[in-house]
């Protein structure tokens, strides 16, 4: 027979388990963070053949230029902040339902002639699978003409290294907005 004490004991135990799970979620300092207790994200490093000021300039232009069209279903990018060596931004989906946050950190390599970027895109709501959306959020800010992208000013050359980005299908990054 279920007694009040047993129900109360279960509720207390369940609440403690949920609280411990939420508190135990580790925040990665190189990612934007999320209020969701479980969320999709993509963290990677990208090695560019161009110097950091060129790479950062192209990413800034794509975040802020009215002429840049997001090739991944027509979302809207916004720049949150930019300073030398760091860019923070966001992407709102075309249906205006979901926002992901993005962080880029730029490190000069080879005496300033090349650049390594640590990048992370993180969903802000509960999510597990994102069908490469967080990957595309990042990639579409630096992809080049041979990828099918339209650079704003600089056609960058790069190599991607996935740190924690299980869903990274390039073919998902360039998609037409459906008319339905």
N, C-alpha and C positions, 0 to 999 in steps of 0.2 A: 504494500500500500504506500502510495506517495504521501508523504507528510510535508507540512510547511517547511520543516527544518531541512529535509532532503532537497526540496526545490530551491530554497534559499542557498544552501551549500553549493548546488550546481550553478546557480546564477553567479555567485561570488567567484567560483573557480573559473567559469567561462569568461567573466569580465577580466579577471587577473591574467588569463592566457592571452586575450586580445590585447590588453594593455602592454604586456611584455613583448608581444610580437611587434606592435607599432613602435615601441621604444627601442627595440633591438635593430630596427631597420638602419643599416649603415648608410650615411650620406657620403658619397664620393666627392671630395673637395674639387675635383676637376670637372664635375658635372653641375648643372644648374640647381639640382634638387627638385623635389616634388612633394606636395602635401599628401599624395596618394600612398597608401601603405604598400602597394604593389603596383609597379608600373613598368612599361616598356621603355627602353633607352638604347642608344647606340653610342659607344665610346670607341674612338679610333685615333690613329695618328696618320698624318699624310705628309709624305716627303715631296717637296716641290723643287723643281730645278731653278725657279726664280727666287730672288731675294724676298725677305719677309714684307718689306714695304709695298712691293708689287702685289703679293698675294693678299695682304690685308686690305689694300686699296680695292681690289676686285671684289672681295667679299663685302666690304662696306658699300660699294656701288650697287651690288645686287640687293643688299638689304634696304637701300634707301631710294634707288632710282625708280621713277614712275615708268620708265621704258622697259624694265626687267619684268618678264612674265614668268611666273613659277611654272616649270614644265610638268610638275607633279600635281595634276588636277586643278591648277589655277589657284593655289592658296595665296595668302598674303603674308609677306615677310615684313618685319619691322626691326629696326635697330633700337636696342635698349641703351647700350653704351658702347663707346669705342675709345680706347686710349692706346698708346704705342704698346704693341705686344699682346693686346687683349680686345676681343669683341664679344659682346653679348647681344643676342637677338631673340626673336620669337617668330613662329609661323602659325597663322590661323588658317584652318582648313577652308576650302572654298564654300562649304555649307555653313561656315561660321559657328560650328559646334565645338571644335576642339582647338586648343592652343598648346603647342610644344615650345619649350625653352631651349636655347642653343648657346653654347659657350665655345669660343675658340681662343687658344693660347699659342702665340707665335714665338719660335726660338730660331735665331739665326744659326746657320751651320756653314762649314767651309769658308770661314772668314767673311761671312755675310753674303756670299754669292748664291746660297741656297737657303731653304727654310723648311723646318719641321713644325707642323701644326698638330697640337692635341685638340681634338674636337669632341663634343658630346651634345647630343640632342636627347631630351627627356620629356616623356609624356607627363601631363599634369593631372591626369585622372587615372583611376584604376584601369590597368591594362596589362595583358600578358603578351599577346601577339599583336604586332602592328603592321605586318605584311610589308616590311622595309620602310615604313614611313619615316621613322627617326633617322635612318640611314640616308634616305633621299633628302630630308630636311637639310642635312649637312652637305651632301654631295652636290646638290643643285646650286650651291653657292660658289662652287669652284670648278665644276665640270667644264670640259672644253668642247670645241667645235667637232672634234672627232668622236665625241660621245653623243653628239646630236644636240648639244646645248648652244645657246647663243651668248657668248661673253659680252659684257658691257664695254670693257676696255682692253682687258688682257686675256689672251688665250693661254691658260696655264698648263704646264706639264707636271704630272704628279704620279705617285704610287701610293696606294692605300694599304694600311696595316690595321687589321681589326683587333682591338683590345677586348672589347666586350660588345659585340655587335653581330649576334647570331643570324639576324635577318638582314641580308645585304644584297638583294637582287637588283643589279643595275637596271635591268629592263623594266622594273617597276617605277623607276624615277622619272620617266618621260611618258606621260599619259594624258590623253585628251580629257577635257571636262565633258561629262556626259550631258546631253541636252534634256534628260528626263527630270 
